[in-house]
Amino acid sequence: MSSNPPRPARPGVPPLPVPAPAMPNLGIQPLCTEQYGSRSARCYLPSPDGHLSCVGDEPGRGGWRSLREIFMSVFLPQGYPESVSTDYLPYQIWDTVQAFASSITGALATQAVLKGVGVGDQTSTVAAATVTWILKDGTGMVGRILFAWMKGSKLDCDAKQWRLFADALNDLAIFMEILAPAFPACFTLIVCTSGFFKCIVGVAGGATRAALTMHQARRDNMADVSAKDGSQETLVNLAGLLVSLLLIPLVTNRLQLTYALYGLFTALHLYANYRAVRAVCMETLNRARLRLALHHFLGQGWVPTPAHINPQEPLLPGLQRHLGITLGAPLHMLVSSVSDFHQACQSHSGNYLISLNRQAGTVAVALHHGASSVDAIQACAHALLLEALLCQALPLATLEGEMLQKLQSQLRGAPDGEVWPVLTETHQLLDRLFPEFLAGLVSAGWVTDRNLLGAEEWRLDWSPKDKKVL
């Protein structure tokens, strides 16, 4: 008879307490034992003269343990591994590899830029080099402001994708700097464009790193996790500088070797970045993770854990059609008449209103002033349900399969402007399914008291059915 394998611990669920290492058996009852996290333990024994005698858990290995503990205290957060998320170590390993590769390619780019501005060229002037550098920095500053204005609010929601985007854009900027000396007539334009891209990289990379640090910190120790990440990155950059000192004399005036090294380390950089973001297992729902969880729930009848969903989260733009969903939309995006407003409110008692524009391929969701995080999750799940009915084929073994098939045919066949009755039926269906879906999210280890669904700030004040006016 086969036995079921033990189920792994779910992300977001506190791990079981780590037992203290066994103390050496000295035949004397210890007065007390103490332990530093899960890393070391010792016991105190009474001495004949009345003093306390301290005995460690591994006599004879004090030197090695001391070096190991010094290294951990310098480069790892206090309380590691209990003070950070379970994906901390694999992410940091791959992040270290990508930082080293980026340091090497950055050194190659710096050499090319310095050569392009005239270092070592007696015909070049200091003024010309200074103007080029000022223009490069100035365009970068403009890019930093523009990107933060346009995309700053979206970086938290899709931190993995933006992290990968930032590093790919950084590689492109470095490639442009390496190529710039080969085009002296366009050198200033190329390095200014590269500076523009690098400042976008700085905003996107820094912001997403902060989001990942918040995810990794499990004891309100975000500052410690961030500081130790900075120490790790500094150590890696120092190693990269030492290697660069050996490589730069070899690649000077040897363009083919420069390009070959750039290609090698860029490939390593992109691969390590991909593995790093794939290692992250976030328990907070964004739209991509909610979409995957909802589809799995509709097809299988249960909600998968974050460890199951995160590896499936798309990191690159896909070819699958998606509706444009605006969560927290103003009223004019939903309705254009009083009758439409009444239809939007009909047979609905939740803290949101929803409308569908099939011709434009958009869904607008208005949230009530009293809407909670759970309300936002339900509203977004409703929009994603409409997306699945319009754009995708439903799985064969589907929860409420007959009803979903019926709604899909009605929604796709309804004339423009006559989808309100179908929306009312989808409301009723979701009201039946969502309590079970929400309970599945909680039991699977997902965080529901906050979300990363990217809602806008518009909130409406109306009287939902069966609710008091706020």
C-alpha positions, 0 to 999 in steps of 0.5 A: 500500500502506497503512502502519501508523500509529506506535503511541503510547507506553503509559502507565507506559512510560518515554518515549524520551530527549529530544534536546538542542536543536541548538547554534548553529553557530559554527565552533568545536568546543565543549569540552562541552555541558550541558542542564537537563532538556529545557528548555534547553541551552548549550555551552562554548567556549574563549576566546583568553584561556583562559577558558570562553565560554558560548553558549546555544541561543537567542541573543536570547531570553534575557529571554523564556526567563528569565521562562518558566523562572522561572514553571516553577520556581515553579509546576511540579515540578523536572524537568517534564515528565519528572518527572511522569506524562503526564496531569499537564498536562491534569489541572492545567489543568482542576483550575485551572479548577475551583478558580477556579470554586469560589473564586467560589461560595465567596465568594458563600456566605461573604457569605450566611453572614455576612449570616445570622449578623447582620453588618450587623444591629443587632438581632443579638448577638455571642454568637448569631453566635459560638454559631452559628459554634461549632456549625457548626465542631463538627458539621463536626469530627464529620463529618470523624472519622466519614467518615474512619472509615467510608470512609478505606480506600476512597478510594485504590481509587476516587480519581477517583469520590471526587474527583468526589463531593467536589466535587459535595458541596461545591457542594451545601454552598455552595448550602445556605449561599447559601439559608440566610439565606432561612430564618432559623428553620432557619439554624443547622441549615442551616449546621451541615449545610453544615459537616458536608458541607464537612468530608467534602469536606475529607477526601475531597478531600485524601485523593484529591488525595494519591492522585493526587499519588502517581500523578503523581510519577515520580521519588519527588518526591511532596513537590515535586509536592504543594508545586507543586500548592499554589502553583498553587491559591494563585495561582488562589485569589488570582485568585478573590479579586480577581474576588470583590472585583468581584462582591460589590458587584454581588450584594449584596441581589440574590438573583437575580443571586447565584443566576445566578452560582452556577449559572453557576460551579457548572456550570463547576466540575462540568464542569472536575472531570469533565474533570480526573478523565477526564484521569487515566490510572492504571496501577494496577488497581482493581476497575473497571479490572480488570473492563474489562480482563478483559471485553476480554480475554475478548471480544477475546483481548488486554489493552488499555492504561491509555490505552484503559481509563481513559476507560471507567472509570465515574465515577458509580454505574451501573445495571448489576448487580454482585455484592458482592465481599469480597476478604480476607474472614474464613472465616465469610463463605465457609463454615459447615461442615467439608465446605464448607471441604473443597469450597472447597479442592478442586482448587485450588492457588492462594493464595485460596479463593472462595465464591458466595452467589447468593441474597445476590448476594455473592462472598467471597474469602479470601486466604492469608498468603503471597498476593502482589499477583498472587494478589490480582489473580487472586482478584479476576479470579475473582470478576469472572468469576463476576459476568460469568457470573451478571449479564451477557451474554457477548460473541459472540467470546469466548475459551474461548467454549463453556466459558464458555457452559456454565459460565454455564448451569450456574451460573445453573441450579444449585440453591442450595448446589450451586455448588461443582462449578461453582466448581471448573470456573471455578478450572480455567478461570481457571488456564488463562487467567490466565497469558496475561492476566497477561502481557497486563497487563504488556505493556500497561503495567499495574502488577501488583506493587501494586494498588488492589483494596481487600482487607480485612486478613483472611488465612488459613493453610491448606495449598494443594495442592502448596504447603508450609505457611507 
